[in-house]
Amino acid sequence: MNDSSPTRPAPVLDIWCELQCPDCRSALDDIRALRARYGDRLELRLRHFPLEKHKHAFAAAQAAEEAAEQGQGWPYVEAVLARVEELDRRGEPFLVEVAGELGLDAEEFDTALVDGRHILIVDADQAEGKAIGVTGTPTYVIGGERLDGGKSQEGLRERIEEIADRLLAEQG
């Protein structure tokens, strides 16, 4: 890097999410708006918090990790969340089908779901979520503050923007 100005890492917004969760689907508009407003200045990080009441959520979290590995993490997450009811009904075959629709290696998805190569990441996210008090999805963590979107999304994007703006201003 020849750039003489030191680059500081972007503030991170952790989004604790579950791909079979209708509330997470509702949060997509906020996530898109945040991405549009901040671009690379704010790192949006998907964190997995599959809920036991949703039987395909754990597989969906693993599939999202495979999509990220194939370079299409967010597009995959958005595509699955947009069709939560279909995931409810069809489970893993649906997850593989969405991968194919996005031009990803669907066979590799199938294999990843069978061999469980992403289970440790999902387990680690879930354990960390529980440790910091995440109880439902979506939950956002930015600048050390936890915002619970599972009960209501009302005003959350504004609060996230306030914190992000403050963190960016502090970076100077």
C-alpha positions in Angstrom: 0.0 0.0 0.0 1.6 3.3 -1.1 -1.2 5.4 0.4 0.4 7.5 3.1 -2.8 8.1 5.1 -3.4 5.4 7.7 -6.6 3.6 7.0 -8.7 2.9 10.1 -10.9 -0.1 10.1 -14.6 0.8 9.5 -16.9 0.6 12.5 -18.7 -2.8 12.6 -22.4 -3.4 12.8 -23.0 -7.0 13.8 -26.4 -8.2 12.7 -27.6 -11.3 14.6 -29.9 -12.9 12.2 -31.8 -16.1 11.5 -32.8 -16.9 7.9 -36.1 -18.4 8.8 -37.2 -15.4 10.8 -39.9 -13.1 9.3 -38.6 -10.2 11.5 -35.2 -10.5 9.9 -36.9 -10.3 6.5 -38.5 -7.0 7.7 -35.1 -5.8 8.7 -33.8 -6.1 5.1 -35.0 -2.7 4.1 -33.0 -1.1 7.0 -29.9 -3.2 6.1 -30.1 -2.1 2.5 -30.6 1.6 3.5 -27.6 1.4 5.9 -25.5 -0.2 3.1 -26.6 2.6 0.7 -25.8 5.3 3.2 -22.5 4.1 4.5 -21.0 1.9 1.8 -17.6 0.7 2.9 -17.5 3.2 5.8 -19.5 0.7 7.9 -18.9 -3.0 7.9 -22.1 -5.0 8.1 -21.3 -8.4 9.5 -23.9 -11.2 9.5 -23.9 -13.2 12.7 -25.9 -16.4 13.0 -28.4 -17.0 15.7 -30.6 -19.9 14.6 -33.6 -20.3 16.8 -34.7 -23.8 17.9 -38.3 -23.1 16.9 -37.3 -22.9 13.2 -36.2 -26.4 12.1 -34.3 -25.2 8.9 -32.6 -22.2 10.5 -29.3 -24.0 11.4 -29.0 -25.4 7.9 -29.8 -22.0 6.4 -27.0 -20.5 8.6 -24.5 -23.0 7.2 -25.7 -22.3 3.7 -25.2 -18.6 4.2 -21.6 -19.3 5.2 -21.1 -21.4 2.1 -22.5 -18.5 0.0 -20.1 -16.1 1.7 -17.2 -18.5 0.9 -18.4 -18.4 -2.8 -18.5 -14.6 -2.7 -22.2 -14.1 -2.5 -23.0 -13.9 1.2 -25.4 -11.0 1.4 -27.2 -11.6 -2.0 -27.8 -15.2 -0.7 -29.1 -14.1 2.7 -31.5 -11.6 1.0 -32.7 -14.2 -1.5 -33.5 -16.7 1.3 -35.1 -14.2 3.6 -37.3 -12.9 0.8 -38.8 -16.4 0.6 -39.0 -17.4 4.3 -42.3 -19.3 3.8 -40.7 -21.4 1.1 -37.8 -22.3 3.4 -40.4 -23.3 6.1 -42.0 -25.7 3.6 -39.1 -27.1 1.7 -36.0 -26.9 3.9 -32.6 -27.9 2.5 -33.6 -28.5 -1.1 -34.7 -24.9 -1.2 -31.4 -23.7 0.1 -29.5 -25.5 -2.6 -32.0 -24.3 -5.3 -31.4 -20.6 -4.3 -27.7 -21.1 -4.6 -28.2 -22.4 -8.1 -30.5 -19.4 -9.0 -27.7 -17.1 -7.9 -25.1 -18.9 -10.1 -23.3 -20.4 -7.1 -22.0 -24.0 -7.1 -25.2 -25.7 -5.9 -23.4 -29.1 -5.7 -20.9 -27.6 -3.3 -23.8 -26.3 -1.2 -25.3 -29.7 -1.0 -21.9 -31.2 0.1 -21.3 -28.4 2.6 -24.7 -29.1 4.2 -23.9 -32.8 4.4 -20.3 -32.6 5.7 -21.1 -29.8 8.1 -18.0 -27.8 7.3 -19.6 -24.5 8.5 -21.1 -25.8 11.8 -18.3 -24.5 14.0 -18.8 -20.9 12.7 -22.6 -21.1 13.3 -22.1 -22.6 16.8 -19.5 -20.0 17.7 -21.8 -17.1 16.6 -24.6 -18.6 18.6 -22.5 -19.0 21.7 -21.2 -15.5 21.4 -24.7 -14.2 20.9 -26.0 -15.9 24.0 -23.0 -14.6 26.0 -23.8 -11.0 25.1 -27.5 -11.4 25.8 -29.0 -11.9 22.3 -32.3 -13.7 22.8 -34.0 -13.1 19.5 -33.5 -11.9 15.9 -32.7 -9.5 14.5 -30.4 -8.0 17.1 -27.8 -5.4 16.2 -24.6 -4.6 18.0 -22.6 -1.5 17.2 -20.2 0.5 19.3 -20.8 -1.8 22.2 -24.5 -1.1 22.2 -27.1 -3.9 21.7 -30.3 -3.0 19.9 -33.1 -5.7 19.9 -35.1 -5.7 16.7 -37.1 -8.8 17.5 -39.8 -6.9 19.4 -40.0 -3.8 17.2 -37.8 -2.4 14.4 -39.3 1.1 15.1 -36.6 3.7 15.3 -33.7 1.2 15.1 -32.2 2.3 11.9 -32.1 5.9 13.2 -30.4 4.7 16.4 -27.9 2.7 14.4 -27.2 5.7 12.2 -26.6 8.0 15.2 -24.1 5.5 16.6 -22.4 4.9 13.3 -22.1 8.7 12.6 -20.6 9.2 16.1 -18.1 6.4 15.6 -17.1 7.8 12.1 -16.8 11.3 13.5 -14.5 10.0 16.3 -12.3 8.4 13.6 -11.8 12.0 12.3 
